């Protein structure tokens, strides 16, 4: 039979307390996100304040600011335009013989399918917030390589697989592709999503940009 020392007993008590504290913390964060989404769907983004969100979530404003510096940060946390689904779609394609256009199309299609579950206004605001996040990163001394561009990981994999020439600057191409897709999504959302699918047209435009960078002397011309 072993006897715990005083320090071990304290550690065990602290660990037992830490679990419910973490659980409450996660629950509060989730409550804020759910409340924000519910209000944005009914009141719209512009007319919903932090106070509104806190009242709906049953939390104080002080607690809100523990998790989020601004109302807009909730947009990014909710992942309305999530890269997770897009990258999962890309990984399925590259696990077997593929063409780069197929990867681009599926990445954009994954964004499109998720976006259709949200009001167009939220999509529009999310696109604007991604621009602001990029600006803050660069203003803070970061570089393009520090930004989680949508196509960066798929393009890096494509370059390893020989689908992109070795001389292609994948960070720059990923940035240009993101700009094109973000603008396309913004216009698409502003028109209420329209009736035509977004992915095929945008994917073809991104592929055209990539083709230009694939040329042997592209690094001198572009």
C-alpha positions in Angstrom: 0.0 0.0 0.0 1.3 3.4 -1.0 0.7 6.7 0.8 0.6 9.9 -1.2 2.8 12.7 0.0 1.3 16.1 0.7 2.5 17.5 -2.6 1.0 14.6 -4.5 -2.3 15.1 -2.8 -2.3 18.8 -3.7 -1.5 18.0 -7.3 -4.3 15.5 -7.5 -6.8 18.0 -6.1 -5.6 20.7 -8.6 -5.9 18.3 -11.5 -9.4 17.3 -10.5 -10.4 21.0 -10.3 -8.7 21.8 -13.6 -11.0 19.4 -15.6 -14.3 21.1 -14.8 -12.7 24.5 -15.1 -11.5 23.6 -18.7 -15.0 22.2 -19.4 -16.7 25.4 -18.2 -14.3 27.4 -20.3 -15.0 25.4 -23.4 -18.8 25.6 -22.7 -18.7 29.4 -22.3 -16.7 29.8 -25.6 -19.1 27.6 -27.4 -22.1 29.4 -25.9 -20.7 32.7 -27.2 -20.2 31.3 -30.7 -23.7 29.7 -30.9 -25.3 32.9 -29.6 -23.5 35.0 -32.1 -24.4 32.8 -35.0 -28.1 32.7 -33.9 -28.2 36.5 -33.7 -26.4 37.1 -36.9 -28.9 34.9 -38.7 -31.9 36.8 -37.3 -30.6 40.4 -36.8 -27.8 40.4 -39.2 -24.1 41.1 -38.5 -24.1 44.9 -38.5 -27.0 45.2 -36.1 -25.7 42.7 -33.5 -23.5 44.1 -30.8 -21.2 42.4 -28.3 -23.8 43.2 -25.6 -26.5 41.4 -27.6 -24.2 38.3 -27.9 -23.4 38.3 -24.2 -27.0 38.5 -23.2 -28.0 35.7 -25.5 -25.1 33.5 -24.3 -25.6 34.3 -20.6 -22.1 35.5 -20.1 -20.6 38.8 -19.0 -18.8 41.2 -21.4 -15.6 40.6 -19.4 -15.8 36.9 -20.1 -16.5 37.6 -23.8 -13.2 39.6 -24.0 -11.3 36.8 -22.3 -11.9 34.7 -25.5 -12.4 37.3 -28.2 -10.8 40.7 -28.7 -13.5 41.8 -31.1 -16.8 40.7 -32.4 -15.2 40.0 -35.8 -12.9 37.4 -34.2 -15.9 35.2 -33.5 -16.4 35.0 -37.3 -13.0 33.5 -37.8 -13.4 31.1 -34.8 -16.7 29.8 -36.2 -14.8 29.0 -39.4 -17.7 29.9 -41.7 -15.2 29.6 -44.6 -13.2 26.8 -43.1 -10.0 25.5 -44.5 -10.5 22.2 -42.7 -13.1 20.9 -45.1 -11.3 22.3 -48.1 -8.0 20.6 -47.1 -9.8 17.4 -46.3 -11.2 17.4 -49.9 -7.8 18.1 -51.3 -6.2 15.3 -49.3 -8.6 12.8 -50.8 -7.7 13.8 -54.3 -3.9 13.8 -53.9 -4.0 10.3 -52.3 -4.4 8.9 -55.9 -3.3 10.1 -59.4 -4.8 13.5 -59.9 -4.7 16.7 -61.9 -4.1 20.0 -60.1 -7.3 21.5 -61.5 -9.3 18.8 -59.7 -7.7 19.8 -56.4 -8.5 23.5 -56.9 -12.0 22.7 -57.9 -12.7 20.5 -54.9 -11.2 23.1 -52.5 -13.4 25.8 -53.8 -16.4 23.5 -53.9 -15.9 22.7 -50.3 -16.0 26.4 -49.4 -19.0 26.9 -51.6 -21.0 24.0 -50.0 -20.3 25.3 -46.5 -21.0 28.9 -47.3 -24.5 28.1 -48.6 -25.4 27.2 -45.0 -24.9 30.8 -43.8 -26.5 34.1 -44.7 -24.7 35.9 -47.5 -24.0 38.9 -45.2 -21.9 36.6 -43.0 -19.9 35.3 -45.9 -19.3 38.8 -47.1 -18.1 39.9 -43.6 -15.9 36.8 -43.2 -14.1 37.6 -46.5 -13.5 41.1 -45.4 -12.2 39.9 -42.0 -9.7 37.5 -43.7 -8.3 40.6 -45.6 -8.0 42.4 -42.3 -6.3 39.5 -40.6 -3.8 39.4 -43.5 -3.2 43.1 -43.1 -2.6 42.7 -39.3 -0.2 39.9 -39.9 1.9 41.8 -42.4 1.7 45.0 -40.4 3.0 43.1 -37.4 6.2 42.1 -39.2 4.9 38.8 -40.6 5.3 37.7 -44.2 3.1 35.9 -46.7 4.6 32.6 -45.6 3.1 33.2 -42.1 -0.4 33.5 -43.4 -2.6 30.4 -43.6 -3.5 30.8 -47.3 -6.2 28.4 -48.4 -4.2 26.9 -51.2 -0.7 26.9 -49.6 -0.7 23.4 -48.3 -2.3 21.8 -51.4 0.1 23.7 -53.7 3.1 22.6 -51.6 1.9 19.0 -51.9 1.4 19.5 -55.7 4.9 20.8 -56.0 6.3 17.7 -54.2 4.3 15.6 -56.5 5.6 17.3 -59.6 2.3 19.0 -60.5 3.9 22.4 -60.0 7.4 23.2 -61.4 10.2 23.5 -58.9 10.8 27.2 -59.8 7.2 28.2 -58.9 6.9 30.4 -55.8 4.0 28.5 -54.2 3.5 31.1 -51.5 3.1 33.8 -54.1 0.8 31.7 -56.2 -1.2 30.7 -53.2 -1.7 34.4 -52.3 -2.8 35.3 -55.8 -5.2 32.3 -55.8 -6.6 33.4 -52.5 -7.2 36.9 -53.7 -9.0 35.7 -56.7 -11.2 33.2 -54.8 -11.9 35.7 -52.0 -13.0 38.3 -54.5 -15.1 35.7 -56.3 -16.8 34.6 -53.1 -17.4 38.2 -52.0 -19.2 39.0 -55.2 -21.1 35.7 -55.2 -22.3 36.4 -51.6 -23.2 40.0 -52.4 -25.6 38.7 -55.2 -27.2 36.2 -52.8 -25.2 33.2 -54.1 -26.9 33.2 -57.5 -28.0 30.1 -59.3 -24.7 29.0 -60.9 -22.1 26.9 -59.1 -19.1 29.0 -58.0 -16.3 26.3 -58.1 -15.9 25.5 -61.9 -15.4 29.1 -63.1 -13.2 30.2 -60.2 -11.1 27.0 -60.4 -10.5 27.6 -64.2 -9.3 31.2 -63.4 -6.9 30.0 -60.7 -5.6 27.3 -63.1 -4.9 30.0 -65.7 -2.8 31.9 -63.2 -0.9 28.8 -62.3 -0.2 28.0 -66.0 1.5 31.4 -66.3 3.8 30.7 -63.4 4.6 27.2 -64.8 6.5 28.8 -67.7 10.3 28.4 -67.4 10.9 32.2 -67.3 7.9 33.1 -65.3 10.0 34.2 -62.3 11.5 37.0 -64.5 8.2 38.1 -66.1 5.7 37.9 -63.3 
